[in-house]
Amino acid sequence: MNAELRIPITDSDSAVIAAGKRRVSRRSVRIRLHLALVALDILAIFGSLLFASVVYPVGADESVTIALALIPIYVLSAFGSRSYSTEAIANAPLGVTRSLQSLAVATAAVIFIAFYLKASADISRAIFAIGFVGSVATLAAGRYFFAKRARAVLGESPFMIVLISDGTVSVPPEEYSAILPAASFDPESDDPQMYDRLARALRTADRVVVGCAPEHRLAWAHALKGSNVQAEILAPELHSIKPMTVARFAGTPTLVVSRGPLNLPSRMLKRGFDIAVAGISLFLIIPVFLIAALLIKLESPGPVFFVQIRIGRANELFRMFKFRSMRNDLTDHNASQLTARSDPRVTRVGKWLRKTSIDELPQLINVLKGEMSIVGPRPHALGARAADKLYWEVDGRYWHRHAAKPGLTGLAQVRGYRGNTEEEHDLTNRLQSDLEYLERWSLWKDMMIILMTFRVLLHKNAF
C-alpha cells in the first residue's frame, strides 16, 4: 500500500488557510445576500401589485396573476443582466439601474405575451400601471438601502485578493486580503508538490496578483495559467501608459490604451434617444424660439444665432449654435475673456437668456445634426481658460473627455459645476465628473441627468 502523501505546511500556508476560512465565511455571507436580494426584489414587485389592488379595488386575484407572470421573467432578466452580482449588491446606483432595466424588460415581455395571447383585455390597465410605478419605487428604494447594509456586512471588498510578492514591487498591503512571500514557491519548478501547495494556497482566492522582478514574470505567468483564478502580474513601468486591457494584432499582444465608452448597440440606443428628445423638444418650444429671436433682433442689430467653434467627439471641431446674448460687435468667438456678472457686452435680453439657459436651446439643432447629444460632457471653446491656463494645460486628461459626443447637459452641470472657470479646480471638478460619466454610461443615467437638469436651469453662476 502506498504511503499517504504528506506535504509540509509552512507559515505562509497557515496564513492563507486562515484567510481562506475568512473567505469561505465571506462567501457564505455573499450567497445569503444574493438570496436575500432575490427575495427582496420579489417582495417589492408582489407587494406593489397587491397595493395596486387596494388602491384600485378590483380584487387581489388579478394582481396575483400579473405577479406570477411578471416575477419569473424579471428574475431571469435580472440574473442575465448581472443584477445579482456582488458589484451590483455593493454599488447602489449600479444595482438600481440594472434592476429597473430588468423590470422594464419583464414588463414589456408580459405586455407582448398578453397581446399575443389576446388576453390584454382581461388585464386591468390601472392595476398594471400602479403596480409598475410602485415596483419602480420599491425596487429602487430597496436596492439603495440593501446596498448600504451590504457594504457594512461585506466590508470594503467582497472579494478575496491574494498578493504574492518578492518585495521588488511596492504595493499598498491594505488593498489585499492576504500577502504571501514569493519565496514560498518556485514557479520555475516542475515539481507537482509545489503546484499542489500553490493550488491549496489559492483555493479560496477570487483574484491573485503577483509582484515580482521582471525576469520572473514569465515563470509566474506559466505557473498561474492553470490556477483557475484570475491571475495578474504587476508591471509598474506601464503606469504612465495607462493601458485599459491587452489585445492581439497579427498574433502579437498589444496594449489597449483607448476605446469608445459605448459599443454599437449602446450608440444606436443613445442616438435614437437623442433624436426623439431633440425632435419633440424643438416642436414644443417653437414659441420660445420665435419670442427669443424677436427680442434679440429688437434690442440689437446682428444675427439671432451666435455660432462658435467648439471641441466635439474624438476632439473634432464643430460649429455650435446659441442664441446671441452679446452685442454683435463685442462677441468673443474664442471665449478668451470670461463673462462677468455685469458684463457690458451682454445685452438686457441676453442676461435673461443666459440666466434661464434659454440661450443654449439652439444646440438641439446640433443634436439632430449628430454633432452633439442630449447628455454628455459640455463642449468648450478653444480659448477657454482656467487660472489663465488653457484647459489642456491644467490637466492632460482633458482630451480624454471627448471620447463621446458633447452634451446639451451633463453630470458636471447637474452637480453645480458651471459658470466661469476662474481657478484650476473649477475645471478639474468638471473633468472628473465628465470622465466618471464616460466610464459608467447608461440610458437610465442619461434620463436621471435630464430630470436633474431642471433643478439647475436657474443657477447663481449663470450670467
C-alpha positions as CSV (number, residue, x, y, z in Angstrom):
1,M,0.0,0.0,0.0
2,N,1.4,3.4,-0.9
3,A,2.2,5.7,1.9
4,E,-0.1,8.7,2.3
5,L,1.3,11.8,0.7
6,R,2.1,14.4,3.3
7,I,3.1,17.9,2.3
8,P,4.5,20.2,5.0
9,I,2.6,23.3,5.8
10,T,4.7,26.4,6.0
11,D,3.9,29.6,7.9
12,S,2.7,31.3,4.7
13,D,0.4,28.3,4.1
14,S,-1.1,28.8,7.5
15,A,-1.7,32.4,6.9
16,V,-3.5,31.6,3.6
17,I,-5.5,28.8,5.3
18,A,-6.7,31.3,7.9
19,A,-7.5,33.9,5.3
20,G,-9.3,31.2,3.3
21,K,-11.5,30.4,6.3
22,R,-12.4,34.0,6.4
23,R,-13.1,34.0,2.7
24,V,-15.3,30.9,3.0
25,S,-17.3,32.7,5.7
26,R,-17.4,35.7,3.4
27,R,-18.6,33.6,0.5
28,S,-21.4,32.1,2.6
29,V,-22.4,35.7,3.6
30,R,-22.4,36.7,-0.1
31,I,-24.6,33.7,-1.0
32,R,-27.1,34.7,1.7
33,L,-27.0,38.3,0.5
34,H,-27.7,37.1,-3.1
35,L,-30.7,35.1,-2.0
36,A,-31.9,37.8,0.3
37,L,-31.8,40.3,-2.6
38,V,-33.8,38.0,-4.9
39,A,-36.4,37.7,-2.1
40,L,-36.4,41.4,-1.6
41,D,-37.0,42.1,-5.3
42,I,-39.8,39.5,-5.5
43,L,-41.4,41.0,-2.4
44,A,-41.1,44.6,-3.9
45,I,-42.9,43.6,-7.1
46,F,-45.5,41.4,-5.5
47,G,-46.2,43.9,-2.7
48,S,-46.6,46.8,-5.2
49,L,-49.1,44.8,-7.3
50,L,-51.1,43.9,-4.1
51,F,-51.0,47.6,-3.1
52,A,-52.4,48.4,-6.6
53,S,-55.4,46.2,-5.9
54,V,-56.0,48.1,-2.7
55,V,-55.8,51.5,-4.5
56,Y,-57.9,50.3,-7.4
57,P,-60.1,47.6,-5.8
58,V,-61.0,45.0,-8.4
59,G,-59.8,42.1,-6.3
60,A,-56.4,40.6,-5.5
61,D,-56.7,37.8,-8.0
62,E,-55.7,40.0,-10.9
63,S,-52.7,41.4,-9.1
64,V,-51.6,37.8,-8.2
65,T,-52.0,36.7,-11.8
66,I,-49.8,39.6,-13.1
67,A,-47.2,39.0,-10.4
68,L,-47.0,35.3,-11.3
69,A,-46.3,36.3,-14.9
70,L,-44.0,39.2,-14.2
71,I,-41.8,37.9,-11.4
72,P,-40.2,34.8,-13.2
73,I,-39.4,36.9,-16.3
74,Y,-37.9,39.6,-14.0
75,V,-35.8,37.2,-12.1
76,L,-34.4,35.6,-15.3
77,S,-33.7,39.0,-16.8
78,A,-32.1,40.2,-13.6
79,F,-29.7,37.3,-13.5
80,G,-28.9,37.8,-17.2
81,S,-28.1,41.5,-16.6
82,R,-26.0,40.7,-13.5
83,S,-28.4,42.5,-11.2
84,Y,-27.4,40.0,-8.5
85,S,-23.7,40.2,-9.0
86,T,-21.6,41.2,-5.9
87,E,-20.8,44.5,-7.6
88,A,-24.5,45.3,-8.1
89,I,-25.2,44.4,-4.4
90,A,-22.5,46.7,-3.1
91,N,-23.0,49.5,-5.6
92,A,-26.4,51.1,-5.1
93,P,-26.6,53.1,-8.4
94,L,-25.4,50.1,-10.4
95,G,-27.9,47.8,-8.6
96,V,-30.8,50.2,-9.1
97,T,-30.0,50.7,-12.8
98,R,-29.8,47.0,-13.6
99,S,-32.9,46.1,-11.6
100,L,-35.0,48.7,-13.3
101,Q,-33.7,47.7,-16.7
102,S,-34.8,44.1,-15.9
103,L,-38.2,45.3,-14.7
104,A,-38.7,47.2,-18.0
105,V,-37.7,44.1,-20.0
106,A,-40.1,41.9,-17.9
107,T,-42.9,44.4,-18.2
108,A,-42.5,44.6,-22.0
109,A,-42.4,40.8,-22.2
110,V,-45.6,40.4,-20.2
111,I,-47.4,43.1,-22.3
112,F,-46.3,41.3,-25.5
113,I,-47.4,37.9,-24.3
114,A,-50.8,39.2,-23.2
115,F,-51.2,40.9,-26.5
116,Y,-50.1,37.8,-28.4
117,L,-52.5,35.5,-26.5
118,K,-55.3,38.1,-26.8
119,A,-55.5,38.3,-23.1
120,S,-54.8,42.0,-22.7
121,A,-58.5,42.8,-22.3
122,D,-58.5,40.7,-19.2
123,I,-55.8,42.7,-17.5
124,S,-56.6,45.9,-15.7
125,R,-54.5,48.7,-17.1
126,A,-54.8,50.6,-13.8
127,I,-53.5,47.7,-11.7
128,F,-50.7,47.1,-14.2
129,A,-49.7,50.8,-14.3
130,I,-49.9,51.4,-10.5
131,G,-48.1,48.1,-9.9
132,F,-45.3,49.1,-12.3
133,V,-44.8,52.6,-10.8
134,G,-44.9,51.1,-7.3
135,S,-42.3,48.4,-8.3
136,V,-40.0,51.1,-9.7
137,A,-40.1,53.0,-6.4
138,T,-39.8,50.0,-4.1
139,L,-37.1,48.3,-6.2
140,A,-35.0,51.5,-6.3
141,A,-35.5,52.2,-2.5
142,G,-35.0,48.5,-1.6
143,R,-31.8,48.3,-3.6
144,Y,-30.4,51.5,-2.2
145,F,-30.9,50.6,1.5
146,F,-29.9,47.0,0.8
147,A,-26.6,48.2,-0.7
148,K,-25.8,50.3,2.3
149,R,-26.3,47.3,4.6
150,A,-24.4,45.0,2.3
151,R,-21.3,47.3,2.3
152,A,-21.3,47.1,6.1
153,V,-21.6,43.3,6.0
154,L,-19.1,42.7,3.2
155,G,-16.6,45.3,4.2
156,E,-14.5,47.3,1.8
157,S,-14.0,44.5,-0.7
158,P,-16.3,41.5,-1.1
159,F,-13.5,39.5,-2.8
160,M,-10.5,37.6,-1.5
161,I,-7.5,39.1,-3.2
162,V,-4.1,37.5,-2.6
163,L,-0.8,39.2,-3.3
164,I,2.3,37.1,-4.0
165,S,5.3,39.4,-3.5
166,D,9.1,39.1,-3.7
167,G,9.5,42.6,-2.3
168,T,10.7,44.2,-5.5
169,V,7.4,46.0,-6.3
170,S,6.0,48.5,-3.8
171,V,2.3,47.9,-3.2
172,P,-0.1,49.1,-0.5
173,P,-0.7,46.0,1.7
174,E,-4.1,47.2,2.9
175,E,-5.5,46.5,-0.6
176,Y,-5.1,42.7,-0.2
177,S,-6.8,40.1,1.9
178,A,-3.6,38.1,2.3
179,I,0.0,38.5,1.3
180,L,2.3,35.6,0.5
181,P,6.1,35.7,0.1
182,A,7.1,34.6,-3.3
183,A,10.0,32.7,-1.8
184,S,7.4,30.1,-0.6
185,F,7.0,28.9,-4.2
186,D,9.3,28.2,-7.1
187,P,7.4,29.0,-10.3
188,E,10.3,27.8,-12.4
189,S,10.0,24.3,-10.9
190,D,8.0,21.4,-12.5
191,D,7.6,19.8,-9.0
192,P,4.0,18.6,-8.6
193,Q,4.2,19.2,-4.9
194,M,5.0,22.9,-5.5
195,Y,1.9,23.2,-7.8
196,D,-0.2,21.5,-5.2
197,R,1.0,23.9,-2.5
198,L,0.3,26.8,-4.8
199,A,-3.2,25.5,-5.6
200,R,-4.1,25.0,-1.9
201,A,-2.8,28.5,-1.2
202,L,-5.1,30.0,-3.8
203,R,-8.0,27.7,-3.4
204,T,-10.2,30.3,-1.8
205,A,-8.9,33.3,-3.8
206,D,-11.1,35.3,-6.2
207,R,-8.0,37.0,-7.6
208,V,-4.2,36.7,-7.3
209,V,-1.8,39.5,-8.0
210,V,2.0,38.8,-8.4
211,G,4.6,41.5,-7.7
212,C,8.0,40.2,-8.8
213,A,11.1,41.1,-10.7
214,P,10.7,41.4,-14.5
215,E,12.9,38.3,-15.1
216,H,10.5,36.1,-13.0
217,R,7.2,37.3,-14.7
218,L,7.3,34.6,-17.4
219,A,7.7,31.8,-14.9
220,W,4.8,33.1,-12.7
221,A,2.6,33.6,-15.8
222,H,3.3,29.9,-16.7
223,A,2.6,28.7,-13.2
224,L,-0.7,30.6,-12.8
225,K,-2.3,29.8,-16.2
226,G,-3.9,26.7,-14.8
227,S,-4.7,28.1,-11.3
228,N,-8.5,28.5,-12.1
229,V,-8.4,32.0,-10.7
230,Q,-8.0,35.5,-12.2
231,A,-4.2,36.0,-12.0
232,E,-2.4,39.2,-12.8
233,I,1.2,40.3,-12.8
234,L,2.1,43.8,-11.7
235,A,4.0,45.9,-14.3
236,P,4.7,49.3,-12.7
237,E,6.5,50.6,-15.8
238,L,3.2,50.6,-17.7
239,H,1.7,53.1,-15.2
240,S,2.5,56.1,-17.4
241,I,0.9,54.4,-20.5
242,K,-2.3,53.5,-18.5
243,P,-3.4,50.6,-20.7
244,M,-7.0,49.5,-20.5
245,T,-6.5,45.9,-21.4
246,V,-4.4,43.6,-23.6
247,A,-5.5,42.6,-27.1
248,R,-3.8,40.9,-30.1
249,F,-2.9,42.1,-33.6
250,A,-1.4,39.7,-36.2
251,G,-0.7,37.3,-33.3
252,T,1.3,39.9,-31.3
253,P,0.0,41.1,-27.9
254,T,-0.9,44.8,-27.8
255,L,-1.8,47.2,-25.0
256,V,-5.3,48.7,-25.5
257,V,-5.0,52.4,-24.4
258,S,-8.3,53.7,-25.8
259,R,-11.7,52.5,-26.8
260,G,-15.1,54.2,-27.1
261,P,-17.2,54.3,-24.0
262,L,-20.2,52.9,-25.9
263,N,-20.5,49.8,-28.0
264,L,-22.5,49.8,-31.3
265,P,-25.9,48.8,-29.7
266,S,-25.4,51.5,-27.0
267,R,-24.6,54.1,-29.5
268,M,-27.7,53.3,-31.5
269,L,-29.8,53.4,-28.4
270,K,-28.3,56.7,-27.3
271,R,-28.7,58.2,-30.8
272,G,-32.3,57.1,-31.0
273,F,-33.0,58.7,-27.6
274,D,-31.3,61.9,-28.7
275,I,-33.3,62.2,-31.9
276,A,-36.6,61.5,-30.1
277,V,-35.9,64.0,-27.3
278,A,-34.5,66.7,-29.5
279,G,-37.2,66.4,-32.1
280,I,-40.1,66.5,-29.6
281,S,-38.4,69.4,-27.7
282,L,-37.9,71.5,-30.7
283,F,-41.5,71.1,-31.7
284,L,-42.8,72.0,-28.3
285,I,-40.6,75.1,-27.8
286,I,-41.2,76.7,-31.2
287,P,-43.0,79.6,-29.5
288,V,-39.9,80.1,-27.2
289,F,-37.7,80.2,-30.2
290,L,-39.8,82.8,-32.0
291,I,-40.1,85.0,-28.9
292,A,-36.3,84.8,-28.2
293,A,-35.4,85.6,-31.8
294,L,-37.8,88.6,-32.0
295,L,-36.4,90.1,-28.7
296,I,-32.8,89.6,-29.8
297,K,-33.5,91.4,-33.2
298,L,-35.5,94.2,-31.5
299,E,-32.7,95.0,-29.0
300,S,-29.5,95.0,-31.0
301,P,-28.5,94.6,-34.7
302,G,-26.9,91.3,-35.8
303,P,-27.8,87.7,-36.3
304,V,-30.1,85.8,-33.9
305,F,-27.7,82.9,-33.5
306,F,-24.1,83.0,-32.1
307,V,-22.0,80.4,-33.8
308,Q,-18.8,79.3,-32.1
309,I,-16.2,76.6,-32.8
310,R,-16.2,74.0,-30.0
311,I,-14.4,70.7,-29.4
312,G,-16.6,67.7,-30.1
313,R,-16.3,63.9,-30.1
314,A,-12.9,62.5,-30.8
315,N,-11.5,66.1,-30.4
316,E,-13.1,67.1,-33.8
317,L,-14.1,70.7,-34.1
318,F,-17.7,71.7,-34.9
319,R,-19.9,74.8,-35.1
320,M,-22.1,75.1,-32.1
321,F,-25.3,77.2,-32.1
322,K,-26.5,79.5,-29.3
323,F,-28.9,82.4,-29.1
324,R,-26.8,85.6,-29.3
325,S,-26.6,87.2,-25.9
326,M,-23.9,89.8,-26.5
327,R,-23.7,92.9,-28.8
328,N,-22.7,91.6,-32.2
329,D,-19.6,93.9,-32.4
330,L,-18.3,92.7,-29.0
331,T,-18.8,88.9,-29.3
332,D,-15.9,86.7,-28.3
333,H,-15.6,83.8,-30.6
334,N,-12.7,82.2,-28.8
335,A,-14.1,82.7,-25.3
336,S,-10.7,84.1,-24.3
337,Q,-12.4,86.6,-21.9
338,L,-14.6,85.4,-19.1
339,T,-18.1,86.8,-18.8
340,A,-18.5,89.0,-15.7
341,R,-21.7,89.4,-13.7
342,S,-22.3,93.0,-15.0
343,D,-20.5,92.4,-18.3
344,P,-21.2,95.4,-20.6
345,R,-21.0,93.1,-23.7
346,V,-24.2,91.2,-22.6
347,T,-27.5,92.8,-23.7
348,R,-30.6,93.0,-21.5
349,V,-32.3,90.2,-23.4
350,G,-29.0,88.3,-23.3
351,K,-28.9,88.4,-19.5
352,W,-32.4,86.9,-19.3
353,L,-31.5,84.3,-21.9
354,R,-28.3,83.3,-20.1
355,K,-29.9,83.3,-16.6
356,T,-32.7,80.9,-17.8
357,S,-30.3,78.8,-20.0
358,I,-32.6,79.5,-23.0
359,D,-29.5,80.7,-24.9
360,E,-28.4,77.0,-25.0
361,L,-31.6,75.7,-26.7
362,P,-30.4,76.1,-30.3
363,Q,-28.0,73.3,-29.6
364,L,-30.9,70.9,-30.1
365,I,-30.1,71.6,-33.8
366,N,-26.6,70.3,-33.2
367,V,-28.1,67.2,-31.6
368,L,-30.3,66.5,-34.6
369,K,-27.3,67.0,-36.9
370,G,-25.4,64.4,-34.9
371,E,-22.7,66.7,-33.6
372,M,-24.0,66.7,-30.0
373,S,-26.0,64.5,-27.7
374,I,-28.7,65.5,-25.2
375,V,-26.4,64.3,-22.3
376,G,-22.6,64.3,-22.4
377,P,-19.6,66.4,-21.5
378,R,-20.2,70.1,-22.3
379,P,-18.3,71.3,-25.3
380,H,-15.7,74.0,-24.7
381,A,-14.3,76.8,-26.8
382,L,-10.7,76.7,-28.0
383,G,-9.7,79.7,-25.9
384,A,-11.3,78.7,-22.7
385,R,-9.0,79.1,-19.7
386,A,-8.8,78.2,-16.0
387,A,-6.5,80.3,-13.8
388,D,-5.1,81.9,-17.1
389,K,-4.2,78.4,-18.5
390,L,-5.8,76.7,-21.4
391,Y,-7.8,73.7,-20.2
392,W,-5.5,71.1,-21.6
393,E,-2.6,72.8,-19.8
394,V,-4.3,72.4,-16.5
395,D,-4.9,68.7,-16.8
396,G,-3.7,66.4,-19.6
397,R,-6.7,64.2,-19.2
398,Y,-8.8,67.0,-20.7
399,W,-8.6,65.4,-24.2
400,H,-9.9,62.1,-22.8
401,R,-13.4,63.7,-22.0
402,H,-14.1,63.9,-25.8
403,A,-14.5,60.1,-26.2
404,A,-18.2,60.7,-26.6
405,K,-20.4,63.4,-28.2
406,P,-20.6,66.6,-26.2
407,G,-24.0,67.2,-24.5
408,L,-26.6,69.8,-24.0
409,T,-26.4,69.0,-20.3
410,G,-24.1,66.7,-18.3
411,L,-23.2,65.2,-15.0
412,A,-20.9,68.1,-14.1
413,Q,-23.7,70.6,-14.7
414,V,-26.3,68.9,-12.5
415,R,-23.6,68.7,-9.8
416,G,-23.4,72.5,-9.9
417,Y,-20.1,72.8,-11.8
418,R,-21.0,75.5,-14.3
419,G,-20.1,79.2,-14.9
420,N,-16.7,80.7,-15.1
421,T,-13.5,78.6,-14.5
422,E,-11.5,81.2,-12.5
423,E,-9.5,78.6,-10.6
424,E,-8.0,75.3,-11.7
425,H,-10.3,73.3,-9.5
426,D,-13.2,74.8,-11.4
427,L,-12.1,72.7,-14.4
428,T,-10.8,69.6,-12.6
429,N,-14.2,69.2,-10.8
430,R,-16.0,69.2,-14.2
431,L,-13.3,67.0,-15.8
432,Q,-13.7,64.4,-13.0
433,S,-17.4,64.3,-13.5
434,D,-17.1,64.0,-17.3
435,L,-14.7,61.1,-17.0
436,E,-17.0,59.4,-14.5
437,Y,-19.9,59.8,-16.9
438,L,-18.0,58.2,-19.7
439,E,-16.9,55.3,-17.6
440,R,-20.4,54.5,-16.2
441,W,-22.8,55.4,-19.0
442,S,-26.3,54.1,-19.1
443,L,-29.5,55.3,-20.7
444,W,-31.1,55.3,-17.2
445,K,-28.3,57.7,-16.1
446,D,-29.0,60.0,-19.1
447,M,-32.7,60.2,-18.1
448,M,-31.8,61.0,-14.5
449,I,-29.4,63.7,-15.6
450,I,-32.1,65.3,-17.8
451,L,-34.5,65.3,-14.8
452,M,-31.9,66.8,-12.5
453,T,-31.1,69.5,-15.1
454,F,-34.4,71.2,-14.4
455,R,-33.1,71.9,-10.8
456,V,-30.1,73.9,-12.1
457,L,-31.6,75.8,-15.0
458,L,-31.6,78.9,-12.8
459,H,-28.2,78.9,-11.3
460,K,-26.2,81.5,-9.5
461,N,-23.3,81.1,-11.9
462,A,-25.5,81.6,-15.0
463,F,-24.7,85.2,-16.1
